[in-house]
Amino acid sequence: MSRWLQLPLYLGLILAQCVYVFHFWVELSDLIGAIFGNASSLEHILDAVAIDGALRPTKLSESTIMLVTLGLIDVVMISNLLIMVIVGGYETFVSRMNLESHPDQPEWLSHVNASVLKVKLAMAIIGISSIHLLKTFINAHAYDMKTLLAQTGIHITFLLSALAIAWCDRIMTATQQSQREHSEGH
């Protein structure tokens, strides 16, 4: 029964998901407002893409639109990560959701377990890290070499960690398959 202590944690993540949805719509509406000439929307967008210590943009440019769009993609990817943790974690660690015949069941949920969830989460984190690294490289002139190298090193660490997790998962799956075949043979 202690597994039900995790339910408030998943409910909290759902609330965090709501915050991300709100943030997404605020940013998107300000981007659209800025395109149509709304001064306060433009100020918000320029503040959102401004980097401390660098020259603040003064107008809506292709680079600014790209940075805001990358921010929106980042929010979507973090939301996807939240969904994987909420649904996959609840299904794996708390209770079955009985979605097998539901038309909206995510494809990956039919074969979710702790191992699959770890690999999917690692891939989502790499995607999020990639967006952040791309945003940094777009504004590379505003960062020192130490920051660029540190962010690249962190991203490479995420990549290597995901590869290690996937490799360990493959070894465990092969070992379990071999044990099943061995026990069926006797």
Backbone as JSON Lines, residues from 0, in Angstrom:
{"i":0,"aa":"M","n":[0.81,-1.21,0.0],"ca":[0.0,0.0,0.0],"c":[0.86,1.28,0.0]}
{"i":1,"aa":"S","n":[2.12,1.17,0.36],"ca":[2.97,2.37,0.42],"c":[3.16,2.99,-0.96]}
{"i":2,"aa":"R","n":[2.93,2.22,-2.01],"ca":[3.07,2.77,-3.36],"c":[2.11,3.94,-3.58]}
{"i":3,"aa":"W","n":[0.98,3.97,-2.86],"ca":[-0.01,5.04,-3.01],"c":[0.5,6.36,-2.45]}
{"i":4,"aa":"L","n":[1.6,6.32,-1.69],"ca":[2.2,7.57,-1.22],"c":[2.76,8.38,-2.39]}
{"i":5,"aa":"Q","n":[2.98,7.73,-3.52],"ca":[3.49,8.42,-4.7],"c":[2.41,9.2,-5.44]}
{"i":6,"aa":"L","n":[1.14,8.89,-5.18],"ca":[0.05,9.56,-5.89],"c":[0.13,11.09,-5.77]}
{"i":7,"aa":"P","n":[0.33,11.66,-4.57],"ca":[0.45,13.14,-4.51],"c":[1.61,13.68,-5.35]}
{"i":8,"aa":"L","n":[2.66,12.9,-5.49],"ca":[3.79,13.33,-6.31],"c":[3.37,13.45,-7.78]}
{"i":9,"aa":"Y","n":[2.64,12.46,-8.26],"ca":[2.17,12.5,-9.65],"c":[1.14,13.6,-9.84]}
{"i":10,"aa":"L","n":[0.3,13.84,-8.85],"ca":[-0.66,14.95,-8.94],"c":[0.08,16.28,-8.98]}
{"i":11,"aa":"G","n":[1.17,16.4,-8.23],"ca":[2.0,17.6,-8.27],"c":[2.62,17.81,-9.64]}
{"i":12,"aa":"L","n":[3.04,16.72,-10.28],"ca":[3.59,16.83,-11.63],"c":[2.52,17.26,-12.63]}
{"i":13,"aa":"I","n":[1.29,16.82,-12.4],"ca":[0.19,17.27,-13.27],"c":[0.0,18.78,-13.12]}
{"i":14,"aa":"L","n":[0.1,19.29,-11.9],"ca":[0.01,20.74,-11.69],"c":[1.18,21.46,-12.37]}
{"i":15,"aa":"A","n":[2.38,20.87,-12.31],"ca":[3.53,21.46,-13.01],"c":[3.27,21.47,-14.52]}
{"i":16,"aa":"Q","n":[2.62,20.44,-15.02],"ca":[2.24,20.38,-16.44],"c":[1.31,21.55,-16.77]}
{"i":17,"aa":"C","n":[0.38,21.84,-15.88],"ca":[-0.54,22.98,-16.08],"c":[0.23,24.3,-16.16]}
{"i":18,"aa":"V","n":[1.25,24.44,-15.32],"ca":[2.08,25.64,-15.34],"c":[2.79,25.76,-16.7]}
{"i":19,"aa":"Y","n":[3.31,24.66,-17.21],"ca":[3.97,24.69,-18.51],"c":[3.0,25.03,-19.63]}
{"i":20,"aa":"V","n":[1.78,24.51,-19.57],"ca":[0.77,24.84,-20.58],"c":[0.48,26.34,-20.55]}
{"i":21,"aa":"F","n":[0.31,26.89,-19.36],"ca":[0.07,28.33,-19.22],"c":[1.24,29.13,-19.78]}
{"i":22,"aa":"H","n":[2.46,28.72,-19.42],"ca":[3.67,29.41,-19.9],"c":[3.74,29.38,-21.43]}
{"i":23,"aa":"F","n":[3.44,28.22,-22.01],"ca":[3.46,28.07,-23.47],"c":[2.52,29.07,-24.12]}
{"i":24,"aa":"W","n":[1.28,29.15,-23.6],"ca":[0.29,30.04,-24.22],"c":[0.64,31.51,-24.03]}
{"i":25,"aa":"V","n":[1.23,31.86,-22.91],"ca":[1.67,33.25,-22.7],"c":[2.74,33.61,-23.73]}
{"i":26,"aa":"E","n":[3.74,32.75,-23.89],"ca":[4.82,33.01,-24.84],"c":[4.31,33.05,-26.27]}
{"i":27,"aa":"L","n":[3.44,32.09,-26.62],"ca":[2.9,32.05,-27.99],"c":[2.04,33.27,-28.27]}
{"i":28,"aa":"S","n":[1.19,33.65,-27.33],"ca":[0.34,34.82,-27.56],"c":[1.18,36.1,-27.65]}
{"i":29,"aa":"D","n":[2.26,36.19,-26.87],"ca":[3.14,37.36,-26.98],"c":[3.9,37.36,-28.31]}
{"i":30,"aa":"L","n":[4.29,36.19,-28.79],"ca":[4.96,36.13,-30.09],"c":[4.01,36.6,-31.19]}
{"i":31,"aa":"I","n":[2.79,36.1,-31.16],"ca":[1.8,36.51,-32.16],"c":[1.48,38.0,-32.01]}
{"i":32,"aa":"G","n":[1.34,38.46,-30.77],"ca":[1.1,39.88,-30.54],"c":[2.23,40.74,-31.06]}
{"i":33,"aa":"A","n":[3.47,40.29,-30.85],"ca":[4.63,41.06,-31.33],"c":[4.65,41.13,-32.85]}
{"i":34,"aa":"I","n":[4.27,40.04,-33.49],"ca":[4.23,40.03,-34.96],"c":[3.22,41.06,-35.48]}
{"i":35,"aa":"F","n":[2.11,41.22,-34.75],"ca":[1.08,42.17,-35.16],"c":[1.27,43.56,-34.58]}
{"i":36,"aa":"G","n":[2.44,43.81,-33.97],"ca":[2.77,45.16,-33.55],"c":[2.41,45.55,-32.13]}
{"i":37,"aa":"N","n":[2.0,44.62,-31.3],"ca":[1.68,44.94,-29.91],"c":[2.99,45.23,-29.17]}
{"i":38,"aa":"A","n":[3.11,46.46,-28.65],"ca":[4.36,46.9,-28.03],"c":[4.7,46.12,-26.76]}
{"i":39,"aa":"S","n":[3.72,45.85,-25.91],"ca":[4.02,45.12,-24.67],"c":[4.39,43.67,-24.97]}
{"i":40,"aa":"S","n":[3.76,43.09,-25.98],"ca":[4.13,41.72,-26.38],"c":[5.56,41.69,-26.9]}
{"i":41,"aa":"L","n":[5.9,42.7,-27.7],"ca":[7.26,42.78,-28.23],"c":[8.28,42.92,-27.11]}
{"i":42,"aa":"E","n":[7.99,43.77,-26.14],"ca":[8.9,43.95,-24.99],"c":[9.09,42.64,-24.24]}
{"i":43,"aa":"H","n":[8.0,41.91,-24.03],"ca":[8.1,40.62,-23.32],"c":[8.95,39.63,-24.1]}
{"i":44,"aa":"I","n":[8.75,39.55,-25.4],"ca":[9.52,38.63,-26.24],"c":[11.0,39.01,-26.23]}
{"i":45,"aa":"L","n":[11.29,40.3,-26.37],"ca":[12.69,40.73,-26.37],"c":[13.35,40.48,-25.02]}
{"i":46,"aa":"D","n":[12.59,40.66,-23.94],"ca":[13.12,40.34,-22.6],"c":[13.37,38.85,-22.46]}
{"i":47,"aa":"A","n":[12.49,38.04,-23.06],"ca":[12.61,36.58,-22.93],"c":[13.85,36.04,-23.62]}
{"i":48,"aa":"V","n":[14.26,36.67,-24.71],"ca":[15.43,36.16,-25.44],"c":[16.72,36.89,-25.08]}
{"i":49,"aa":"A","n":[16.61,37.95,-24.27],"ca":[17.79,38.71,-23.88],"c":[18.69,37.86,-22.99]}
{"i":50,"aa":"I","n":[19.98,38.04,-23.15],"ca":[20.97,37.3,-22.37],"c":[21.69,38.29,-21.48]}
{"i":51,"aa":"D","n":[21.83,37.94,-20.21],"ca":[22.53,38.81,-19.27],"c":[23.93,39.12,-19.77]}
{"i":52,"aa":"G","n":[24.28,40.39,-19.76],"ca":[25.61,40.81,-20.17],"c":[25.78,41.02,-21.66]}
{"i":53,"aa":"A","n":[24.73,40.7,-22.45],"ca":[24.82,40.88,-23.9],"c":[23.88,42.01,-24.32]}
{"i":54,"aa":"L","n":[24.08,42.48,-25.51],"ca":[23.24,43.54,-26.06],"c":[21.83,43.0,-26.25]}
{"i":55,"aa":"R","n":[20.86,43.69,-25.68],"ca":[19.46,43.26,-25.78],"c":[18.94,43.55,-27.19]}
{"i":56,"aa":"P","n":[18.23,42.57,-27.81],"ca":[17.66,42.85,-29.13],"c":[16.66,44.01,-29.04]}
{"i":57,"aa":"T","n":[16.5,44.72,-30.13],"ca":[15.61,45.88,-30.13],"c":[14.39,45.69,-31.02]}
{"i":58,"aa":"K","n":[14.4,44.65,-31.83],"ca":[13.27,44.42,-32.74],"c":[13.08,42.92,-32.94]}
{"i":59,"aa":"L","n":[11.94,42.6,-33.51],"ca":[11.62,41.21,-33.8],"c":[12.35,40.82,-35.09]}
{"i":60,"aa":"S","n":[13.32,39.93,-34.96],"ca":[14.1,39.48,-36.12],"c":[13.91,37.98,-36.29]}
{"i":61,"aa":"E","n":[14.47,37.45,-37.35],"ca":[14.39,36.01,-37.58],"c":[15.03,35.25,-36.42]}
{"i":62,"aa":"S","n":[16.15,35.76,-35.94],"ca":[16.85,35.13,-34.82],"c":[15.98,35.15,-33.55]}
{"i":63,"aa":"T","n":[15.32,36.28,-33.31],"ca":[14.46,36.39,-32.13],"c":[13.3,35.41,-32.23]}
{"i":64,"aa":"I","n":[12.67,35.36,-33.41],"ca":[11.54,34.43,-33.61],"c":[12.02,32.99,-33.42]}
{"i":65,"aa":"M","n":[13.21,32.68,-33.95],"ca":[13.75,31.33,-33.8],"c":[14.01,30.99,-32.34]}
{"i":66,"aa":"L","n":[14.55,31.94,-31.58],"ca":[14.82,31.69,-30.16],"c":[13.53,31.49,-29.37]}
{"i":67,"aa":"V","n":[12.51,32.28,-29.67],"ca":[11.23,32.11,-28.99],"c":[10.61,30.76,-29.38]}
{"i":68,"aa":"T","n":[10.69,30.41,-30.65],"ca":[10.16,29.13,-31.1],"c":[10.91,27.97,-30.46]}
{"i":69,"aa":"L","n":[12.22,28.08,-30.34],"ca":[12.98,27.04,-29.64],"c":[12.55,26.95,-28.18]}
{"i":70,"aa":"G","n":[12.25,28.09,-27.58],"ca":[11.73,28.09,-26.21],"c":[10.39,27.36,-26.13]}
{"i":71,"aa":"L","n":[9.53,27.56,-27.14],"ca":[8.24,26.85,-27.17],"c":[8.46,25.34,-27.35]}
{"i":72,"aa":"I","n":[9.38,24.99,-28.22],"ca":[9.7,23.57,-28.42],"c":[10.24,22.97,-27.13]}
{"i":73,"aa":"D","n":[11.05,23.72,-26.43],"ca":[11.6,23.29,-25.15],"c":[10.47,23.0,-24.15]}
{"i":74,"aa":"V","n":[9.49,23.89,-24.09],"ca":[8.35,23.69,-23.2],"c":[7.6,22.42,-23.58]}
{"i":75,"aa":"V","n":[7.39,22.2,-24.88],"ca":[6.69,20.99,-25.34],"c":[7.47,19.74,-24.96]}
{"i":76,"aa":"M","n":[8.79,19.78,-25.15],"ca":[9.6,18.6,-24.83],"c":[9.6,18.33,-23.32]}
{"i":77,"aa":"I","n":[9.64,19.37,-22.51],"ca":[9.57,19.17,-21.07],"c":[8.2,18.63,-20.69]}
{"i":78,"aa":"S","n":[7.15,19.12,-21.37],"ca":[5.81,18.59,-21.12],"c":[5.71,17.12,-21.5]}
{"i":79,"aa":"N","n":[6.34,16.76,-22.62],"ca":[6.37,15.34,-23.02],"c":[7.08,14.51,-21.96]}
{"i":80,"aa":"L","n":[8.18,15.04,-21.44],"ca":[8.91,14.36,-20.37],"c":[8.01,14.18,-19.15]}
{"i":81,"aa":"L","n":[7.27,15.22,-18.8],"ca":[6.34,15.12,-17.66],"c":[5.29,14.05,-17.9]}
{"i":82,"aa":"I","n":[4.74,14.0,-19.12],"ca":[3.72,12.98,-19.43],"c":[4.31,11.58,-19.29]}
{"i":83,"aa":"M","n":[5.52,11.4,-19.8],"ca":[6.16,10.08,-19.68],"c":[6.35,9.7,-18.21]}
{"i":84,"aa":"V","n":[6.79,10.65,-17.4],"ca":[7.0,10.36,-15.99],"c":[5.66,10.12,-15.28]}
{"i":85,"aa":"I","n":[4.67,10.96,-15.55],"ca":[3.38,10.84,-14.88],"c":[2.7,9.53,-15.25]}
{"i":86,"aa":"V","n":[2.48,9.33,-16.54],"ca":[1.73,8.15,-16.99],"c":[2.55,6.88,-16.82]}
{"i":87,"aa":"G","n":[3.79,6.91,-17.31],"ca":[4.63,5.72,-17.21],"c":[4.96,5.36,-15.77]}
{"i":88,"aa":"G","n":[5.29,6.37,-14.97],"ca":[5.61,6.11,-13.57],"c":[4.41,5.61,-12.79]}
{"i":89,"aa":"Y","n":[3.26,6.23,-12.99],"ca":[2.05,5.79,-12.3],"c":[1.72,4.35,-12.68]}
{"i":90,"aa":"E","n":[1.76,4.08,-13.98],"ca":[1.44,2.74,-14.49],"c":[2.45,1.7,-13.98]}
{"i":91,"aa":"T","n":[3.72,2.07,-13.89],"ca":[4.76,1.14,-13.48],"c":[4.83,0.96,-11.97]}
{"i":92,"aa":"F","n":[4.69,2.04,-11.22],"ca":[4.98,1.98,-9.79],"c":[3.77,2.09,-8.87]}
{"i":93,"aa":"V","n":[2.65,2.6,-9.36],"ca":[1.51,2.8,-8.46],"c":[0.38,1.83,-8.78]}
{"i":94,"aa":"S","n":[-0.24,1.96,-9.95],"ca":[-1.39,1.13,-10.27],"c":[-1.62,1.12,-11.77]}
{"i":95,"aa":"R","n":[-2.2,0.05,-12.25],"ca":[-2.54,-0.06,-13.67],"c":[-3.66,0.94,-13.99]}
{"i":96,"aa":"M","n":[-3.59,1.49,-15.19],"ca":[-4.61,2.45,-15.62],"c":[-5.65,1.8,-16.52]}
{"i":97,"aa":"N","n":[-5.4,0.55,-16.92],"ca":[-6.32,-0.21,-17.77],"c":[-6.71,0.55,-19.03]}
{"i":98,"aa":"L","n":[-5.71,0.97,-19.76],"ca":[-5.93,1.72,-21.0],"c":[-5.77,0.85,-22.25]}
{"i":99,"aa":"E","n":[-5.63,-0.45,-22.08],"ca":[-5.3,-1.33,-23.2],"c":[-6.23,-1.17,-24.39]}
{"i":100,"aa":"S","n":[-7.54,-1.0,-24.17],"ca":[-8.48,-0.9,-25.28],"c":[-8.89,0.55,-25.57]}
{"i":101,"aa":"H","n":[-8.32,1.5,-24.84],"ca":[-8.69,2.9,-25.04],"c":[-8.03,3.43,-26.31]}
{"i":102,"aa":"P","n":[-8.78,4.14,-27.17],"ca":[-8.19,4.61,-28.44],"c":[-7.09,5.66,-28.26]}
{"i":103,"aa":"D","n":[-7.05,6.32,-27.11],"ca":[-6.03,7.34,-26.89],"c":[-4.8,6.83,-26.13]}
{"i":104,"aa":"Q","n":[-4.72,5.51,-25.93],"ca":[-3.57,4.98,-25.21],"c":[-2.29,5.26,-26.0]}
{"i":105,"aa":"P","n":[-1.28,5.87,-25.34],"ca":[-0.01,6.08,-26.04],"c":[0.6,4.73,-26.44]}
{"i":106,"aa":"E","n":[1.18,4.67,-27.63],"ca":[1.75,3.42,-28.15],"c":[2.79,2.85,-27.2]}
{"i":107,"aa":"W","n":[3.63,3.69,-26.63],"ca":[4.73,3.23,-25.79],"c":[4.25,2.67,-24.46]}
{"i":108,"aa":"L","n":[3.01,3.0,-24.05],"ca":[2.54,2.55,-22.75],"c":[2.24,1.06,-22.72]}
{"i":109,"aa":"S","n":[2.0,0.47,-23.89],"ca":[1.67,-0.96,-23.92],"c":[2.85,-1.84,-23.5]}
{"i":110,"aa":"H","n":[4.06,-1.33,-23.62],"ca":[5.24,-2.12,-23.25],"c":[6.14,-1.35,-22.27]}
{"i":111,"aa":"V","n":[5.52,-0.54,-21.42],"ca":[6.31,0.26,-20.49],"c":[6.71,-0.57,-19.26]}
{"i":112,"aa":"N","n":[7.92,-0.39,-18.86],"ca":[8.41,-0.91,-17.59],"c":[9.49,0.05,-17.13]}
{"i":113,"aa":"A","n":[10.06,-0.19,-15.98],"ca":[11.05,0.75,-15.44],"c":[12.22,0.93,-16.39]}
{"i":114,"aa":"S","n":[12.64,-0.13,-17.04],"ca":[13.79,-0.06,-17.95],"c":[13.46,0.78,-19.19]}
{"i":115,"aa":"V","n":[12.33,0.52,-19.8],"ca":[11.91,1.28,-20.98],"c":[11.72,2.75,-20.61]}
{"i":116,"aa":"L","n":[11.15,2.99,-19.45],"ca":[10.92,4.35,-18.99],"c":[12.24,5.1,-18.83]}
{"i":117,"aa":"K","n":[13.27,4.44,-18.28],"ca":[14.57,5.08,-18.11],"c":[15.16,5.5,-19.45]}
{"i":118,"aa":"V","n":[15.08,4.63,-20.46],"ca":[15.63,4.94,-21.77],"c":[14.86,6.09,-22.4]}
{"i":119,"aa":"K","n":[13.53,6.05,-22.32],"ca":[12.71,7.13,-22.88],"c":[13.0,8.46,-22.19]}
{"i":120,"aa":"L","n":[13.14,8.44,-20.89],"ca":[13.44,9.67,-20.15],"c":[14.82,10.2,-20.54]}
{"i":121,"aa":"A","n":[15.79,9.31,-20.69],"ca":[17.13,9.74,-21.09],"c":[17.09,10.39,-22.47]}
{"i":122,"aa":"M","n":[16.32,9.82,-23.38],"ca":[16.21,10.4,-24.72],"c":[15.52,11.76,-24.67]}
{"i":123,"aa":"A","n":[14.51,11.9,-23.83],"ca":[13.83,13.19,-23.69],"c":[14.78,14.24,-23.13]}
{"i":124,"aa":"I","n":[15.58,13.87,-22.15],"ca":[16.54,14.8,-21.56],"c":[17.58,15.23,-22.6]}
{"i":125,"aa":"I","n":[18.0,14.32,-23.44],"ca":[18.94,14.67,-24.52],"c":[18.29,15.66,-25.48]}
{"i":126,"aa":"G","n":[17.03,15.44,-25.8],"ca":[16.32,16.38,-26.68],"c":[16.24,17.76,-26.06]}
{"i":127,"aa":"I","n":[15.92,17.84,-24.79],"ca":[15.84,19.12,-24.09],"c":[17.22,19.78,-24.04]}
{"i":128,"aa":"S","n":[18.23,19.0,-23.74],"ca":[19.6,19.52,-23.71],"c":[20.01,20.03,-25.09]}
{"i":129,"aa":"S","n":[19.59,19.34,-26.14],"ca":[19.92,19.77,-27.51],"c":[19.32,21.13,-27.81]}
{"i":130,"aa":"I","n":[18.08,21.35,-27.38],"ca":[17.43,22.65,-27.6],"c":[18.19,23.75,-26.87]}
{"i":131,"aa":"H","n":[18.56,23.49,-25.62],"ca":[19.29,24.49,-24.85],"c":[20.66,24.77,-25.49]}
{"i":132,"aa":"L","n":[21.32,23.73,-25.95],"ca":[22.63,23.91,-26.58],"c":[22.49,24.7,-27.88]}
{"i":133,"aa":"L","n":[21.45,24.41,-28.66],"ca":[21.22,25.15,-29.9],"c":[20.96,26.63,-29.61]}
{"i":134,"aa":"K","n":[20.15,26.9,-28.57],"ca":[19.91,28.3,-28.18],"c":[21.22,29.0,-27.79]}
{"i":135,"aa":"T","n":[22.08,28.29,-27.09],"ca":[23.37,28.85,-26.7],"c":[24.23,29.12,-27.93]}
{"i":136,"aa":"F","n":[24.27,28.17,-28.87],"ca":[25.09,28.35,-30.06],"c":[24.58,29.47,-30.95]}
{"i":137,"aa":"I","n":[23.26,29.67,-30.98],"ca":[22.71,30.77,-31.77],"c":[23.22,32.1,-31.21]}
{"i":138,"aa":"N","n":[23.37,32.16,-29.9],"ca":[23.88,33.37,-29.23],"c":[25.32,33.19,-28.77]}
{"i":139,"aa":"A","n":[26.09,32.41,-29.48],"ca":[27.46,32.08,-29.05],"c":[28.29,33.32,-28.8]}
{"i":140,"aa":"H","n":[28.04,34.39,-29.53],"ca":[28.81,35.63,-29.35],"c":[28.62,36.22,-27.95]}
{"i":141,"aa":"A","n":[27.52,35.86,-27.28],"ca":[27.22,36.42,-25.96],"c":[27.81,35.59,-24.81]}
{"i":142,"aa":"Y","n":[28.42,34.45,-25.12],"ca":[28.95,33.56,-24.1],"c":[30.46,33.45,-24.24]}
{"i":143,"aa":"D","n":[31.12,33.18,-23.13],"ca":[32.56,32.94,-23.2],"c":[32.79,31.46,-23.55]}
{"i":144,"aa":"M","n":[34.01,31.16,-23.94],"ca":[34.36,29.81,-24.38],"c":[34.13,28.78,-23.27]}
{"i":145,"aa":"K","n":[34.39,29.18,-22.03],"ca":[34.22,28.28,-20.89],"c":[32.77,27.81,-20.79]}
{"i":146,"aa":"T","n":[31.81,28.72,-20.96],"ca":[30.39,28.38,-20.89],"c":[30.0,27.47,-22.05]}
{"i":147,"aa":"L","n":[30.47,27.8,-23.26],"ca":[30.17,26.97,-24.43],"c":[30.7,25.56,-24.25]}
{"i":148,"aa":"L","n":[31.92,25.43,-23.76],"ca":[32.52,24.11,-23.55],"c":[31.8,23.36,-22.43]}
{"i":149,"aa":"A","n":[31.44,24.07,-21.37],"ca":[30.74,23.41,-20.26],"c":[29.39,22.87,-20.72]}
{"i":150,"aa":"Q","n":[28.63,23.67,-21.46],"ca":[27.32,23.2,-21.93],"c":[27.47,22.04,-22.91]}
{"i":151,"aa":"T","n":[28.47,22.11,-23.77],"ca":[28.72,21.0,-24.7],"c":[29.13,19.75,-23.92]}
{"i":152,"aa":"G","n":[29.96,19.91,-22.91],"ca":[30.38,18.76,-22.08],"c":[29.2,18.14,-21.35]}
{"i":153,"aa":"I","n":[28.32,18.97,-20.83],"ca":[27.12,18.44,-20.16],"c":[26.26,17.66,-21.14]}
{"i":154,"aa":"H","n":[26.09,18.21,-22.34],"ca":[25.29,17.51,-23.35],"c":[25.92,16.17,-23.73]}
{"i":155,"aa":"I","n":[27.23,16.16,-23.91],"ca":[27.93,14.91,-24.24],"c":[27.77,13.92,-23.09]}
{"i":156,"aa":"T","n":[27.81,14.4,-21.86],"ca":[27.6,13.52,-20.71],"c":[26.21,12.9,-20.74]}
{"i":157,"aa":"F","n":[25.2,13.71,-21.09],"ca":[23.84,13.17,-21.23],"c":[23.8,12.09,-22.31]}
{"i":158,"aa":"L","n":[24.46,12.35,-23.44],"ca":[24.49,11.37,-24.53],"c":[25.14,10.07,-24.08]}
{"i":159,"aa":"L","n":[26.29,10.18,-23.44],"ca":[27.0,8.98,-22.98],"c":[26.2,8.23,-21.92]}
{"i":160,"aa":"S","n":[25.53,8.97,-21.05],"ca":[24.68,8.33,-20.03],"c":[23.54,7.57,-20.66]}
{"i":161,"aa":"A","n":[22.91,8.17,-21.67],"ca":[21.8,7.49,-22.36],"c":[22.29,6.24,-23.07]}
{"i":162,"aa":"L","n":[23.46,6.34,-23.7],"ca":[24.03,5.15,-24.35],"c":[24.33,4.06,-23.33]}
{"i":163,"aa":"A","n":[24.86,4.44,-22.18],"ca":[25.15,3.46,-21.13],"c":[23.88,2.81,-20.61]}
{"i":164,"aa":"I","n":[22.84,3.61,-20.41],"ca":[21.55,3.07,-19.94],"c":[20.98,2.1,-20.97]}
{"i":165,"aa":"A","n":[21.01,2.49,-22.25],"ca":[20.49,1.63,-23.32],"c":[21.32,0.35,-23.43]}
{"i":166,"aa":"W","n":[22.63,0.47,-23.29],"ca":[23.5,-0.71,-23.37],"c":[23.23,-1.65,-22.21]}
{"i":167,"aa":"C","n":[23.11,-1.12,-21.0],"ca":[22.79,-1.95,-19.83],"c":[21.44,-2.62,-20.0]}
{"i":168,"aa":"D","n":[20.47,-1.89,-20.52],"ca":[19.15,-2.45,-20.76],"c":[19.23,-3.6,-21.77]}
{"i":169,"aa":"R","n":[20.02,-3.41,-22.81],"ca":[20.18,-4.46,-23.82],"c":[20.82,-5.71,-23.21]}
{"i":170,"aa":"I","n":[21.83,-5.51,-22.38],"ca":[22.49,-6.65,-21.72],"c":[21.49,-7.37,-20.81]}
{"i":171,"aa":"M","n":[20.73,-6.6,-20.03],"ca":[19.76,-7.23,-19.12],"c":[18.69,-7.99,-19.9]}
{"i":172,"aa":"T","n":[18.21,-7.42,-21.0],"ca":[17.19,-8.08,-21.81],"c":[17.74,-9.36,-22.43]}
{"i":173,"aa":"A","n":[18.96,-9.31,-22.94],"ca":[19.58,-10.5,-23.52],"c":[19.79,-11.58,-22.46]}
{"i":174,"aa":"T","n":[20.22,-11.16,-21.27],"ca":[20.43,-12.12,-20.18],"c":[19.11,-12.77,-19.77]}
{"i":175,"aa":"Q","n":[18.07,-11.98,-19.64],"ca":[16.76,-12.53,-19.27],"c":[16.24,-13.47,-20.34]}
{"i":176,"aa":"Q","n":[16.42,-13.1,-21.62],"ca":[15.99,-13.95,-22.72],"c":[16.75,-15.27,-22.7]}
{"i":177,"aa":"S","n":[18.06,-15.19,-22.46],"ca":[18.88,-16.39,-22.4],"c":[18.46,-17.29,-21.24]}
{"i":178,"aa":"Q","n":[18.15,-16.71,-20.09],"ca":[17.71,-17.48,-18.94],"c":[16.36,-18.16,-19.22]}
{"i":179,"aa":"R","n":[15.46,-17.45,-19.9],"ca":[14.15,-18.05,-20.25],"c":[14.32,-19.23,-21.18]}
{"i":180,"aa":"E","n":[15.18,-19.03,-22.2],"ca":[15.41,-20.1,-23.16],"c":[16.07,-21.3,-22.49]}
{"i":181,"aa":"H","n":[16.99,-21.03,-21.55],"ca":[17.66,-22.1,-20.84],"c":[16.67,-22.86,-19.95]}
{"i":182,"aa":"S","n":[15.78,-22.14,-19.25],"ca":[14.83,-22.8,-18.35],"c":[13.75,-23.55,-19.15]}
{"i":183,"aa":"E","n":[13.4,-23.07,-20.34],"ca":[12.42,-23.77,-21.17],"c":[13.02,-25.03,-21.77]}
{"i":184,"aa":"G","n":[14.32,-25.05,-21.95],"ca":[15.01,-26.21,-22.52],"c":[15.13,-27.36,-21.54]}
{"i":185,"aa":"H","n":[14.98,-27.09,-20.23],"ca":[15.15,-28.14,-19.22],"c":[13.86,-28.58,-18.68]}
